[in-house]
């Protein structure tokens, strides 16, 4: 179907999933609405470590977008986004399509930082996008080798704990302390769990280049091997900074408290691709933005006043330990164990089921 959309959702991230979930409950605004997604599924990042640890099947960790879109009368447009023109309110897809809308909403995520240089002797597998990562990991499993994980944040720690039992040797390289920014008590628990799993942890190693089979930190060889997983901090998609939207120094779209672009108010942005003061980039905050984004998209379409997003002061950290348990941090309190793993599983399955119309 051709013609302009009233609203186009670009990306099937956590915030847009929250919007669609609310529309399942009868809150869909009037108008022609489309969703652009590179793949047919939305993967839930919180369940990826459990999937890699063999605790879940792939179909348990993803949301079929066609069924969800059909249920809320949204047109699903599959394709890889290559660019955006805010002057014409249109996006460009890799197949040459240009799709325009009166209102645009971006929930595109981010990508891991990639060290400069490359060598045929070293295979590099970014953890995003998930579909490509899982295909690469399946191939690697056919001939397990020692590997390194770059990134000592929550994603890197969870991946290391999930993969340690199935690789000959695993090294976790972190530019800062492992779980920097989290309470020291949680960090202590995580470092102990990593040691028990046989993971070699190296902190303060800022890998910035690849040379052949070597990871380099400055002029020093930090690690040699054949395989590296990138779970490093968020980088903006390159084309966002070139789109004409106001962006911060790292290329993320700067938005107001109503989640509107500071330069083009007809464009909304949420999740990792957006830059909002006092709001860290994490799935927790993207999920929290969903209801406010849904309300503001409806308000924009009807010409009503918008609502500001107020980030929570505290957020729950619940990290999978690779064995069915979890480690928790909340307001300075930390704990770990199988009961927390059971609770995490309940929360994760509930997230999936709510977008399947089951809860």
C-alpha positions, 0 to 999 in steps of 0.5 A: 500500500502506498501513500503517507502514514499518519504515524510511522514507528521506526524500530521495534525496540522496548519503547515501541513494544510498550506502545503496541502493548497498550494499543492491544488494550484498546488505546490505539489512536485513529489514523494510518500507522506503520511499523518498520522493523528489520526482522519479523521478530522483536527479541527480548534482550533480558532473555538472551543470556538464558537462551545462550545458557540453554534455559530457553528456546528461541521462540520463547525469547521473541515476539512475532511482530506480524501477529502483534501488528495485525491485532492493533491494525498497524502495517508491518514494513520489513526492511533495514533503515538507511536514513531519515530526512526530517524535512520531508518526514520520511525514512529510507530503507535499504531496498530503495523505499522511501516512507513518509509520515506526518509523525515519526517515532524512533526506537532504533537502539544502538550498536556496540563500539567496534575497535578500529582495524581488523584481521582475518585471524580474528572473528568479531561478533557484535551482540547486536543485532540479536538475530545476526549474533545468534546465527554467528554463535550457532556457527561458532558452536560447531567448533568451540574455541577460546574467546574474549568478551569486550565489555564489563557492563551487565551485558558482558557479565551475563554473557560471560556467565552464560557462555563459560561452560561451553567454551574452552577458555573465556576472558572478559575485558573491561575498560573500567571496573566490571559493573562500573556504576553499580553498587560495590556489593553487586560488583563483588558478587559478580566478580566472584561468580565469574571466577567460580565459572573460570572466567578470566577478568581483566579490568582497566583494559581499554581495547581500541584496536585489532591487529591480526589475532590481537586485541590492542590496548594502546600499544600493548597486546591485551589478548590473542585468539580467534574469536571476540564478542562485542558487548561494549557500550552504546554507539549511535547508528551512523546515519542518525548524526547525518540526518539533520536531527539535533544530536549530542556529541555522540550522535544520539538524538537529543529530545525534550522531556516529552520525547520530541526531537529538540530540532524537529518536534514532529519526530519522537525518539526513545530508548538507546537512540535518544539522548535525554538528560539524567536517563541512562541507556538501558532496557529498564528506562526504554520500557518505562518510556513506553507509556509516556510515548504512547500517550504523547503519540496519541496526543500529537495525532489529536492535537492534545497537550503532551506529557513529560517523561520523568525518569525514575530515581532508582532502577532494579538490576537483575542479572542472570548467573548462567545457571538459572539463578540471578543477582539483584541490586536495588537501592543499595541492597544486593542479593543472589540465588535461585529464588531470584532466578525464578523471579527473573524468569517470571518477569521475563516471561510476563514481558513476552506474554503481555505482547502476545495478548496473554496477560 
